């Protein structure tokens, strides 16, 4: 497999390079990053027009239009591992998915995929419970709340029609039963912790996932890259990857 890695010199890009070389020593990686040193990486995607099987993106969501245009023009499957896309950037992703297979996920941890399914199931089992989501990340993370927390909240909302997403609590007042609270903590070098608290008057169920090493996201993205190679054009997510893996 020959993979173009966009954002190769960022924190996650460097982790992906390490994981790729450990797990795929006989395959090829083409690093691309505007911050890369000359001679070591391609400065822009369009600078590389050689053979490739897919593109994995660990850059920044603002580069989405150029990324999707490149993948569509070259007919290359695309794995997008960034979050925070604007409505316009999401539209560009959907347009590219008409031409090539695109996998977009807020989190590439298979554990988070399982957590999302469990959150949906638990919310359905306890329709009257209060639900609060707490996510904790390192102090350099930009987006609040995390894309994963929003994915978890949407999973809960899918089985709770009429529920309302509340990000943080800024005023005095009684909690509305329709609220799904999302709270963000930023401190230290924490890789990522997501907790879902499902509480009734008589019991509390807490679902928790903790990332110990950023390599788990690179491993998931690498799994997704291998999975998407044979797919038809369309927009995919990690739920579909997991379903194929466990069948």
Secondary structure, DSSP 4 states (H G I P E B T S, - for coil): -EEEEETTTSHHHHHHHHHHHHH-TTSEEEEE-TTSPBTTBBSSGGG--S--SEEEE-S-GGGHHHHHHHHHHHT-EEEE------HHHHHHHHHHTTTSEEEE-S---HHHHHHHHHHHHHHHH-TT-EEEEEEEE-TT--SSS-HHHHHHHHHHHTTSTT-EEEES--S-SPPPTTEEEEEEEE-TT--EEEEEEEE-SS-EEEEEEEES-THHHHHHHHHHHHHHTTPPSEEE-HHHHHHHHH-
